[in-house]
Amino acid sequence: MGRVNAECDFCMCEDHVLHGMVSLADGAPAAEATVYVQSETLKLLTESDSNGGFRIPGVCPDGKNILKIKKARYATVTVPIPESTKKSSIIHVRLKRADKPYIVKNPVDKVRRIGQSVILCCKAVGNPAPAQYLWYHNGTLLDSSVYKYNSKLVLRNLNIDQAGEYFCKASNDAGSVKSQAAKLSVIASDEASCDPRPESYFIRLPHDCFQNATNSFYYDVGKCPANPCTGKIDQGLQCKDRAIYCCGVSKMEIREISCSGYTLPTKVAAECGCSVCTEIKMTVRGRATAADNGEPIRFGHIYIGNNRISMTGYKGTFSVHIPADTERLVLTFVDRLQKFVNTTKVLPFNKKGGAVFHEIKLLRKKAPVTLESSETNTIPLGDMEGDDPIAELEIPPNTFYRQNGELYTGKVKASVTFLDPRNISLATAAQSDLNYINEEGDMLPLHTYGMFSMDFTDETATESLNAGKVRVHLDSAQVRIPEHLQQMKLWSLNPETGLWEEEGDFKPDQSTRRKREERIFLVGNMEIRERRLFNLDVPESRRCYVKVRAYRSERFLPSEQVEGAVISLINMEPAAGYSSNPRAWGRFDSAVTGPNGACLPAFCDEQRPDAYSAYILASLAGEELEAVPSSPRLNPNAVGVPQPYLNKLNYRRTDHVDPRIKKTAFSITVAKPSPSTAGESNGPIYASENLRECEQAHYSAAHFRFYRVEKDQYDYNTVPFNENDPMSWTEDYQAWWPNPMEYRACYMKVKINGPQEVNIRSRNMGGTHPYTVGKLYGIRDVRTIRDMEQSNLSTVCLEFKCSGMLYDQDRVDRTLVRIIPQGKCYRESVNSMLQEYLVNHLPLAVNNESGEYTMLAPLDPLGHNYGIYTVTDQNPSIAKEIALGRCFDGTSDGTSRVMKSNVGIALTFNCVEREVVQQSIFQYLQNSPRQRERTGIRRQQRDICIGQAKMRRVTQRRSSPRVQCTPTD
């Protein structure tokens, strides 16, 4: 059909005309789309007009000619010219936004022996699909002609030199992305993959167990780090081994610890070995509330990508189970009532298992204003009192389109919500984690100058509208860092990846601006279609990392480090001249502490130490942790940073000037360490290229600290377990938590009638299981809380070990629980419903001691009517926190941080010393005036003797001698 053109690379049919129409995903016309024909090289034929149409004469409709349609920021579409015998034909092409590749499967760490084989796998998605994969070993590109790889890399007959880090790089027409690095360990065939010697791990003993040998309350029980190790290798190569092996405790020994009046059994790690890793669940929990007033987001929808996976509750609470192999958790919160901006968050989580708590803040939508679609409309961005807007939106006339692509005419309801970085209280409402992927595929940070969300609807607010080219006029006076003016770009958020993608550059505004001609503006263009969240951002290369650790107490012991704490850092933008008083925040980051703390990214400047500052805060299960004080005297040993570097960092806790402010955050100047200064080379600030050094820093290296304010409570487990690290769980019949996939916390509410606060202990032993009967599970000590209105009343929520299956899931054990108040107390009453339940569920524990209470713990989760509070969760700390909240509140479904003393009580003790009806003679002598002493003594002696005589007459036999009382001087 037809003839060959002059270049001999394309078939021509002079009597045929091809008509085409190019539209965007929403149906709007795609102007300026270029049309190529596929030959030996791409040959440009034409370009679409303002209506998206194009006309190409002379192309043959033989079904073999291939057209390619391209448009900036859209994926290239390849379409054949359909076969036709007519003199004209029509094609319709719809473009979809081009998406850079995004890694959905990262290679995983593996351990192999010399001579074995391994496969590492990587998978990325994008539009178009990634066409190329490259693999790197320790940063060096592997030769594809040698290794014959694609998305999978196979290494056979391994040797020691092949150990190290591997990552892949996936590419398509829109860009590239790099995967997380996987560590491949290669060990000798006869080498032990785990060090058999346990590391030191100190537990704190009860208050009556001081150890003279170590002059402390601490005892070394040892631990085995859960590092990957070699186990039974699958037949055939698998991307992920069917069974994952970890180092763990292979042998334990029982030790007896001498305490005051008793011995305390404990089990210590004696030897480490390789076994199947403890199975874990990863969860994020939290609360979604309004950023302005804390209003809960009730029954909101939670999405991962386009899939709805959960909802918020009536109080805004939520829980999301994290799929296995997730590296980056991206959640989008959608308010069903549309009062709040859809909010996408990248939430850090604990990859070792358990739950991490997050507070999610959502911006309230701005009330809509009415626009005329046929007129030019302007909307300011930023409404800080006493300050100019940061930017202004300009919407040209005839810009709005319906969802089917038709031009919309009429009134428009426009709601534009701006997150102003000059308002530091809104930093926690920032969308995503302010990262983007550069051309090389590396994830890098952005510095924001404001985010804005746009919603356009028709006059009746029933149909969402799109908009064509919208201009953003940026006030250059609001950009205080001169070099940022040249780097400023417009970005849009990809809600599926949580990454920001470039929309366009800013250029000097050449138009005449009324009212503010004296100001200099930059102008950028964008289209408002499927994406509605935009950002004024600058890629920032001046980066450092800040090392932070969290602790269970202000003793700051290595063994008391807390995993799963959320550390947040707010980067503050410097004012002109790098003033020490920042004017705005530029970035918000969070990280979760692991066994070696956390490293948080922060902006820093090599030339000026005071260029950037930051606020750092921490929380654990929703509870704010306390920072080390900076006044009245700054203690470098407590802060964790030596002098003189500490002074250079200008450490200040938030209550440094005003003691009424919370003590839960601190500010620093992020002074980049000087390579020539020895005192700055060991933390707590690390240059961006030294991230690995920050992550692996020894405990003794400088770092900042948070700690939990110690409560009057103590937990002891016979089988040691770190509740912040589920991987530390050990299979043992005496384990407090028998199932590492599901943790059940039990509490009893105990009331004390008496003027003093009292320490109460629960001693928990095996009750009915043949392997544990009479053996100690653990001890819990806690101090009662005095009622604010009744001085002779105090109450406590006391944990005890729940009854139930032990770790082998073979049979249940009814835990034998002894409740022992300190001091002279007697049991006054037991909740009648609890007592009835125990009587009806035999066996019944013996209660011969009036000063304590013993029970075989119930198997059922009874509830507040019994004074028992039970919660099950994938995280022990969360389970305990929820159960405590219910116990404090005295309900089965509520929560409170204030103890309600007279509701939901299980057990009551009286700890009031009985009043003496008659004074002793010694008291009388001490209290009576001297002039009446002799008369008073005679009367007192006589009364005492008469009373004694009456008692003897009742109790003694008749043959007993008669008692005669004769008062004497």
Protein Blocks (a to p, Z undefined) as FASTA:
>chain_A
ZZddfkopaccdfkbccddddddfkopacehiacddddfbdcdfbdcdfkopacdehiac
ehlaccddddehiacddddddddfbfbdcdddddddddddddfbdcddddddehiacddd
dddddddddfbdcddeehiacdfklnopafbccdehiafklgccdddddddfkbccdddd
dddddddfkbcfbdfbdcdddddddfklccfklopabdcebjaddbdddddddehjdfba
fbdcddddfbdcddddddehiacdddddfbdcdddddddddddddddddfklopacehia
cdehjbcfbdcdfkopacddddehiabdcdddddfklpaccddddddddfkgpjdddddd
dddddddddddfkbccdddehjaehiacfbdcdddehkbccfkopacedddddddddddf
klmklmmmpgcjhpacdfkopacddddebdcddddddfkopaccddddddddddfklmmb
fklmmmgccddddfknopacdfbdcdddfbdcehilmbccdddddddffbcbdcdddddf
bdcdddddddfbfnopaklccehiacddddddddehiiabdfbdfbdcdddddfkopadd
ddddfklmklpccdddddeehiacddddfbfbdcfklnopacfklmmnopacfklmmmmb
cckbccdddddddfklmklmnojbdcfklmmmmmmpcfklgcddddddddddddddfbac
dfklmklpccdfklfblbfkbccddddddddedfbdcddddddddfklmklgopafbdcd
ddddddfklmkbccdddddddedddfkomaccddddddddehjdddfbdcfklmmmmmmm
ccddddfbfkbccddddfbdfbjmnopacdddfbfklmmmmmmmmmmnopakbccfbdcf
kgoiabdcdfbdcddfbacfklmmmmpcfklmmmmmmmmmmmmmmmmmmmmmmmmcfklc
cddddddZZ
